[in-house]
Amino acid sequence: MSNFNTIDILKSFSLFSHLEDNDLIEISNALEFEQIAKGNNIVNEGDDGDKIYFILDGNAEAYIINQHGQEIILSSLNKGSYFGELALLTPGGKRNASVRAKTNCKLASLSYEKFNSIIATHPYIKDDLIKLLCKHLGKTLHVITEKEKNIIVVMICPDESTYNIQQFEQYFNKISQKSVVILNGNIPQNELAKKIDSIHNSYILVKVRKKPFPFLTDKANYIVNFIETIDDGFSLTPNVSLWKIQNTVRRITKKTIGIALCSGGVPAFAHIGVLNTLKKENIPLDYIVGTSAGAFIGGCFAFHGSTEKLINGYINFFKEKPKIKLFIEMCTHLSFNFRGIFKNTFLTPLLITLVGDKNIEEATIPFAAIASDLFTGNTVVLEKGSVINSINISNAAAVFSEPVKVDNQLLIDGVATAPLPVKVLVDKEIDIKIAVPIPQLDLIVPIKPNSKLLAIYMRSRSMMAEQIMNECALLADVIIRPEVSGIYMDDSTKFDSVIQAGEDAARLAIKRIKYLLNHE
């Protein structure tokens, strides 16, 4: 790696961003480079701390094992992060945490000896490092304290034998990292206080028959009402679904699962295989967000919790319909206003069959479709109103379909800004984020030296989508990559094979997802 490239990389790290090029050249000459495969530890807690690491590409996570033998994640480390800085200040010191590669990682490292030879002539680097280290240690202590403390959940339930309460408690015990202790809250306040104070590092479920007294309300982290709807907590009234009960537990225990589905035409139907596999393996979903074809598939799944109706609808509408009939139907949606080849309603007849005339808020699983605003260049999250309109907008590819005017926005498909909308899962504070990227580069047309205007334009659009997609994927905890390269977005003959590719890719990720759900 040349000094020039290395210098540019070093400038992206906060530790070195203010240094002059001459200083950076000296540091770059001292760097060592290595690659670590996904799932392997880069450093282990208790090892000798002899170097600092810089992540050039990939994702990692720092963790410790507490006194109860439980793994505690301290932080996520992405491209541009560094760790092990304590090793540079304490010769002979030990690692105070382990760091594991969440994806394949490219790393640069700087040894204690080489670092000290550098700061001998540049002492201010050490001063900056000490300041940053103090900041990081404070954050780490905060994380550990938060993980170790009790979480108190007050359950308002007059009948302790109801089905909902049993399901709530059983699922809590199944996925909780902490111990789960159930207390009777209908006892004298001082007696209850002593019991709570004697418990450590646990979820304490306190069961009461009516609204708790102020002492318990003040201590409660969460209130779950099994009788009626409340504004300041969770409501699990008698007619609530099992999914809602378990979703509440996942929200309390910070184990919600969301999935981001990518654009991609026919290759994106690999999402069907992914969703089928997750369902077979009993992986719950708390949020689904999709762009373009991902919105189409994700929206249908969010309403039905399965893909059977989606597959049958697609086969009847596209695969088994005579091409002449399909062509005639397409012609009825032609646009003559020079804003797009087709109107933005082409998918409406199929969507009416698949999801009906419903609002997104009626979905069984919370769902959002992604669009892009031509006026501002921003990503737009469509999570309210007509599900048909939202999916149509998310599929309104520029040139192919008319843009859609909504209030002060002019919307096209989300491919322009978020072909793989993982950031929505981040913004929604989803704990376990699954991304399903679909290769974007060769979706539309092959590129040749003599390619004409339209092919060049389409290729440039695919290049941008590929780059954005790869950057977005880095935000995910689990990445499922179906092998669908070389399949064009309109090749319906590959429908079955892309579904199989999704199933194959998802199976490889199941172990990781279950680990995150049941152990972290």
Disulfide bonds with the S-S distance in Angstrom:
none
